[in-house]
């Protein structure tokens, strides 16, 4: 299972650490401008998200960006939304 976390503030970090302990999760990708430890994979842009085609998505960006993030996901990964 591939997981995408959009945003790496305090909540994004908590999600990443918890998800990292789940064996079913093979890779965790994080869309952020921050530096990441080697245990996580960095997405540099929205285009990377399309290439990754994640199975599970967590939006933990700044609240004012949630709509923009969800809109992009809705338009480009429709099969992921239910």
C-alpha positions in Angstrom: 0.0 0.0 0.0 1.3 3.5 -0.9 0.3 6.4 1.3 0.4 10.0 0.4 0.5 12.7 3.1 -0.1 16.3 1.9 1.6 18.6 4.4 4.3 17.8 7.0 3.5 20.1 9.9 2.9 18.7 13.3 -0.2 16.6 12.3 1.5 15.4 9.1 4.5 14.2 11.1 2.2 12.4 13.6 0.4 10.6 10.8 3.7 9.7 9.1 5.2 8.2 12.3 2.0 6.1 13.1 1.7 4.9 9.5 5.3 4.0 9.4 4.6 1.3 12.0 2.0 -0.5 10.0 3.4 -3.4 8.1 0.9 -3.3 5.2 2.2 0.1 4.2 5.1 -0.3 1.8 5.9 3.4 1.1 4.9 6.8 2.5 5.2 9.8 0.3 5.0 13.3 1.6 4.2 16.4 -0.3 6.2 19.1 1.5 8.9 21.7 1.1 10.6 20.5 4.3 13.5 18.1 4.5 12.5 14.5 5.3 14.3 11.6 6.9 15.3 8.7 4.7 12.4 6.6 5.8 9.9 8.8 3.9 9.7 9.6 0.2 9.4 13.2 -0.9 6.9 14.5 -3.4 8.1 17.8 -4.8 5.0 18.8 -6.8 1.4 17.8 -7.5 2.6 16.1 -10.7 4.5 13.6 -8.5 1.2 12.6 -6.9 -0.2 11.5 -10.2 2.9 9.3 -10.9 2.7 7.8 -7.5 -1.0 6.9 -7.7 -1.4 6.5 -3.9 -3.8 4.0 -2.3 -4.5 6.2 0.7 -4.3 10.0 1.0 -4.2 12.2 4.1 -4.6 15.9 3.8 -2.7 17.6 6.6 -1.7 20.8 4.9 -2.5 24.3 6.2 -6.3 24.5 6.5 -6.4 27.3 3.9 -4.9 24.9 1.3 -7.3 22.0 1.9 -9.7 23.0 -0.8 -6.9 23.4 -3.4 -5.4 20.0 -2.4 -8.8 18.2 -2.5 -9.7 19.8 -5.8 -6.4 18.6 -7.4 -6.9 15.1 -6.0 -10.6 15.0 -7.2 -9.6 16.1 -10.7 -6.6 13.8 -11.1 -7.3 10.8 -8.9 -11.1 10.3 -9.2 -10.9 6.6 -8.7 -9.4 7.1 -5.2 -12.3 9.1 -3.8 -15.3 7.3 -2.4 
